[in-house]
Amino acid sequence: MLELLGVATQAGDFRLEEIRLQVAAGCCHAVLGPSGSGKSLLLRTVLGVQAPTAGRVRLEGRDLAALPVERRGLGYVPQHLALFPHLTLRQNVEFGLRAQGRVRRGDQEYLDSLVEATGIGPLLDRRPDTLSGGERQRAALVRALAPRPRAILLDEPFAALDTSLRRELGLLLLELRRREGLTVLLVTHDLDEAYLLSDQVSVLVAGVQAQSGEKAAVFQRPASLAVARFLGLRNHVEARVLKLTPEGFAVDCPALGGRLLLGPGQGSAGAPAPAPGDALWLGIRPEWVALRDEAHPARPDERLLEGPAQIAELGSDLLVRVRDAASGLRLDVVVPRRQARRFGLPEHPERVRLGVDPRLLYWMPAEKDPRESVGTTEIHENKASC
Amino acid sequence: MSGHRATVPAALAVLALYGSLLASLAWVVEPAMLGALLGSGRVWFSLRLSLYAATVATALALLLAVPAAYALSRHRFRGRQLVEAMLEFPLIVSPAALGAILLIFFSQPLGLWLQEHVTRVVFTATGVVLAQFVTILGVAVRMLKVAFDQVPVELETVARSLGAEPRHVFRTVTLPLARRGLVAAGVLAWAKALGEFGATLMVAGTMALRTETLPIAIHLRLASADVEGTVALILLLVGLGLGALALARLLLREPDHA
């Protein structure tokens, strides 16, 4: 298990606040965040290149503070891969075993199995500058895994690749992870990559761990507006808590027709229960807003919005942006193109009706500063499983 | 575009300036005289001393410059900026002044003690080596730092993450990747040492068959109005220097990629 216990550091004027997370053996934790949020700095601190100003890093119960980079037992794949340009691919992938003076039979067989699994065998006598991006990526992975690190750190591993190659290599890494039981700490700004590869995620905003937890929970119930916006969620509306009820609490949301009942599970895990009078943000994921018309009427508990729409094509889906004529609220909806056609879209965007199910809303405290969301961080122990 | 092309004559003017200076030697030199001079024992002594001193001074400079340049390239430490500024010292102080400073140092108690108990410096071949060493050290460090700066730190970080000790990383990653810069720095430092005059004159003097390097020999020949002999030695020095610089350019050339 890789544990970060309140790790903080500083680089110039940028401060990385106390980071707490645990990556159980054989699991993957993705640290997500926009550019400049401190993801790479965090990884370099774990690796031992950057000195922490506070906190500890533990690997399998052992404090790494006194250990230099070469003795930490951590594999590392940086964003630009850093294959050694003066060495062949074979010399690159064997570098770790030779540096440690141990090309034993088992190690060589393990390396051979990695080479076979990644398909780089025919490339071993070539130099990195003659390889494609995907081939270099595979080689960098094999090189990092060959000395059998106890955990591996990946810094935006597929950032330089096109979408299809990124997905292909993501699946390869997933397979390797499962087959070899790899413990992975991944930093990325790519939401799809994080969701594909990880079990747990943390979101960094301006050097602060804004949210952490099981990936589906974080993606579906962001803890703050800053996290939601980073996750690409734009459908948010202000509300105020009216009173607590046995089932949860009632809020007043004028843009969604007034009083709504929300359950405790609709907030992020670990979020403090709101009190009457508290301001909240309510949000709904664009794929959970339903198109409605006479043939597809709203369910009794749905809130209806109606107005003109702007349409954008997203491959096989349509992004339908509707401005409610009554409240002025703007909602984005993502619907499959075939389903949209049943509602006359994209040909007739003049008047589009939407149904919002209050049970699918998530809520967040109405803080303004992303650094205020630190208190909502949820730490999972995950000692038995991911 | 035409504005850019207008700079070409300036480049050609540089060639014309140095080319015409070199060509002017042809008016003076006589092949028979050139052959006779190159056969003289005194000239061979100057050539041998110049090659020996430049080579030893360059080797000593690299021995100190390689770790110093690596430290300046990779580490932040107290006094780093002062060290960087000091690298310019031999450039901003004239070689004659640098030699005078050396001479003054060796006339002070510490310098006298060193001369008494370690080695004689003033008016000796050792003084020639020392004068050249002091002149080229700053340049060597500066060039080597550039060479190390061009090796991405990330490569070293990855190598260490693979279990390689820093010394192993330096030997197997940093040095091979900085090799061309290292060799080029060595060659250029050697060429600069070979042509060094001012500091050598101050520290080692102009003693025939003792401290008479090629530049000193040129000075002595000209002082005695031996123009043909001066030109012959100049051509010898120019040939050696240009050969070294051509080697440096060859080593600095980017490899062709298929």
Interface residues (C-beta under 8 A of the other chain):
Chain A: R44 L47 V49 P68 V69 E70 R71 R72 L74 G75 Y76 P78 H80 A82 F84 P85 H86 F95 G96 A99 Q100 D129 T130 R143 A144 A146 P147 P149
Chain B: P152 E154 L155 T157 V158 A159 R160 S161 L162 G163 A164 E165 P166 H168 T172 V173 P176 L177 H257 A258
